[in-house]
Amino acid sequence: MKIDEWRNIKTNEIQTGQRLTETNKLVAKESTVNPNSQVAKESVLPPLIRTLKASTEPNNTGFYLPGHTRGRAAPSTLSELIGIEPYLHDVTEIQELDRFYAPDGPLLEAKKQAAQLFGAKETWFLVGGTSCGIQALILATCSPGDTIILPRNAHESKLEGRKVAAVLVTSPTYDDSLDATRHQLSRNPTNIFNKAVELAAEAKTLINKIPGISVLDPPTKLFPKFPTTDPLRITIGVWKLGLSGFKAKNIFNNSYGIVPEFIGTRSITLAFSLGTTRNHVQRLVAGLKHLSATLSPLQTDRDNIFFQTAPFDNFFHMGLTPKNAFFARKTKLKLGESIGEICGESICPYPPGIPVLVPGEIIAERALDYLVQVVKQGGYISGAADHILSTIIVCKSNN
């Protein structure tokens, strides 16, 4: 396992919390520009608002959810009420908007500014209401058997997690958009997705003809009367071009303006929706053809290709229950020193969001080899305190 070599490469490339996106660089230049200029006006916007504004690039082709595709297929009953503008900024966790679980761009900057305002060391943004925050606070500070002193009129969320089921989300209100979508679907429930399904099928046919590119399409159906694949999803294999899914995603995004929904170790997945057009398909196919023609000489170079999927069956052994590991005392070790120790945190490549190591699991060398390769190929590790994996949190022994 070439951990030292990998660590030297990644340390030069990544410093936790220090990467600035192009939009964030405006802040650094703020003191050198005319205060009345457009650049100065943009730089004083809140980080997330500034990035959302910059992300509304009209030339981008989004193959991700939500499926209204920035308003192109928005329910008319709702768009007539609130206009089309809100949909332009209704996007998922795309690259420029940062990561939810381990932010290092505009979301991190927004949290830092909030912490400075509140006079706090760190601030978290809650999307699950105050109840979520109270429960997170208790879980983070208390172990089983500890005593908490609370006033009689404390919020019910302190009592048990199931109480959250009774909390009504009031901001933002999802009910209106769900009802409008239900109305949109009910007007033509049988055929409303026909166009999107046809475009996806057309795209599959065209993509399958491109050298070095493959499309996931199971040759046999285990259940003839039950679909085994989503007709509105296309998973494209790129490993024959010498690419990992992570590298392919970056090329798609930066060179062709195409944003996939999901990235695997050797593939990318695109989501077709009501907002997908034939122009989107043409742009996708043209980009893949150009990629194939550009990278075809690399098809025989296997040195830098990462094929593996996580071999869970060979290294999944528990030393503690996840609950006991959660509350155990912990320490930080260098990656190479952690083999055989009990993992104290969730180590989860994202995407796809499937933990390779969970709290309580005995750390195996094969697991670390896999994780090192994920990061080396451009993947991201969520859940870990150190997302470049130079260190790992382990449970302390009771001895």
Residue pairs with C-beta under 8 A, 6 or more apart in sequence:
1 336
1 365
1 368
1 369
1 372
2 372
3 335
3 336
3 368
3 372
4 336
6 372
6 375
6 376
7 335
7 390
9 376
10 375
10 376
10 388
10 390
11 388
11 390
14 388
16 104
16 386
16 387
16 388
17 104
17 108
18 104
19 104
19 105
20 28
20 105
21 51
21 96
21 105
21 106
23 47
23 50
23 51
23 54
23 96
23 106
24 47
24 51
24 105
24 106
24 109
26 39
26 42
26 43
26 50
27 43
27 47
27 109
29 39
29 43
30 40
30 43
30 44
33 39
33 40
33 43
34 40
42 50
42 53
43 50
45 53
46 110
46 113
47 106
47 107
47 109
47 110
47 113
48 97
48 106
48 107
48 110
50 106
51 96
51 97
51 98
51 105
51 106
52 89
52 91
52 97
53 89
54 96
55 89
55 91
55 94
55 96
55 97
56 70
56 88
56 89
57 257
59 257
60 257
60 258
60 259
61 256
61 257
61 258
61 259
61 280
61 283
61 284
62 69
62 70
62 91
62 94
62 259
63 258
63 259
63 260
63 261
63 270
63 271
63 272
63 276
63 280
63 284
64 91
64 92
64 94
64 259
64 260
64 261
64 271
65 92
65 261
65 271
65 273
66 90
66 91
66 92
66 273
67 73
67 271
67 273
67 274
67 275
68 74
68 75
68 87
68 90
68 273
68 274
68 275
69 273
69 274
69 275
69 276
70 87
70 88
70 90
70 91
70 275
71 79
71 84
71 87
71 88
71 90
71 275
72 274
72 275
72 277
73 273
73 274
73 275
74 84
74 87
75 177
75 180
75 181
75 183
75 184
76 184
77 180
77 183
77 184
78 176
78 177
78 180
79 87
91 97
92 261
93 99
93 100
94 259
95 249
95 253
95 259
96 105
96 106
97 105
97 106
97 107
98 104
98 105
98 106
98 107
98 108
99 105
99 107
99 350
99 380
99 382
100 107
101 350
101 382
101 383
102 380
102 381
102 382
102 383
102 384
102 387
103 111
107 125
110 125
111 122
111 123
111 124
111 125
112 123
114 123
114 125
115 121
115 122
115 123
124 133
124 136
126 132
126 133
128 164
129 164
129 167
129 169
130 155
130 157
131 155
131 157
131 163
131 164
131 167
132 157
132 164
134 155
134 157
134 158
135 157
135 158
135 161
135 164
138 148
138 158
142 148
143 327
144 327
148 158
150 158
156 163
156 166
157 163
157 164
157 167
184 192
185 192
192 274
193 232
193 274
195 274
196 232
196 272
196 273
196 274
196 276
197 231
197 232
197 272
199 272
199 276
199 277
199 278
199 280
199 281
200 231
200 232
200 233
200 234
200 272
200 276
201 231
202 281
203 234
203 270
203 272
203 281
203 284
203 285
204 215
204 217
204 234
206 281
206 285
207 213
207 215
207 234
207 236
207 284
207 285
207 288
208 214
208 215
208 217
210 285
210 288
210 289
210 292
211 292
211 296
212 238
212 240
212 241
212 292
212 295
212 296
212 299
213 236
213 237
213 238
213 240
213 241
213 288
213 291
213 292
214 236
214 237
214 240
215 234
215 235
215 236
215 237
216 229
216 234
216 235
216 236
216 237
216 267
217 229
218 228
218 229
221 228
222 228
232 271
232 272
232 273
233 261
233 269
233 270
233 271
233 272
234 269
234 270
234 272
235 264
235 267
235 268
235 269
235 270
236 267
236 268
236 269
236 270
236 288
237 266
237 267
238 244
238 245
238 248
238 266
238 267
238 268
238 291
239 266
239 267
239 305
239 307
240 299
241 248
241 291
241 292
241 295
241 296
241 298
241 299
242 295
242 298
242 299
242 301
242 302
242 304
242 305
243 251
243 266
243 295
243 305
244 265
244 266
244 305
244 306
244 377
244 378
244 379
245 263
245 264
245 265
245 266
245 267
245 268
246 263
246 265
246 377
246 378
246 379
247 377
247 378
248 263
248 267
248 268
248 291
249 260
249 263
249 268
250 378
251 291
252 258
252 259
252 260
252 268
252 287
253 259
255 287
256 283
256 286
256 287
256 290
257 283
258 283
258 284
258 287
260 268
260 269
260 270
261 269
261 270
261 271
262 268
262 269
262 271
262 351
262 352
263 269
263 351
263 352
263 379
264 351
264 352
265 306
265 307
265 308
265 309
265 374
265 377
265 379
266 305
266 306
266 307
270 284
306 373
306 374
306 376
306 377
308 370
308 373
310 349
310 354
310 356
310 367
310 370
311 366
311 370
312 356
314 364
314 366
315 364
315 366
315 367
316 361
317 361
317 362
317 364
318 360
318 361
318 362
319 325
319 342
319 360
319 361
319 362
319 395
320 328
320 342
320 359
320 360
320 395
321 360
322 358
322 359
322 360
324 360
325 342
325 343
325 344
325 359
325 360
325 395
326 359
328 342
328 344
328 395
328 396
329 395
329 396
330 344
330 345
330 393
330 394
330 395
330 396
331 393
331 394
331 396
332 385
332 386
332 391
332 392
332 393
332 394
333 341
333 391
333 392
333 394
334 390
334 391
335 368
335 372
335 389
335 390
335 391
335 392
338 363
338 368
338 392
338 394
339 363
339 364
339 365
339 368
340 362
340 363
341 362
341 363
341 394
341 395
342 360
342 361
342 362
342 363
342 394
342 395
343 357
343 358
343 359
343 360
343 361
343 362
343 363
343 392
343 393
343 394
343 395
344 359
344 393
344 394
344 395
345 357
345 359
345 383
345 384
345 385
345 392
345 393
346 355
346 357
346 358
346 359
346 383
346 384
347 355
347 356
347 357
347 358
347 367
347 371
347 381
347 383
347 384
347 389
347 392
348 354
348 355
348 356
348 381
348 382
348 383
348 384
349 356
349 371
349 374
349 379
349 380
349 381
349 382
350 379
350 380
350 381
350 382
353 382
355 383
356 367
356 370
356 371
357 363
357 367
357 371
359 395
360 395
363 392
363 394
371 381
371 389
372 389
374 381
375 381
375 388
375 389
380 387
381 387
381 388
381 389
384 392
384 393
385 391
385 393
386 392
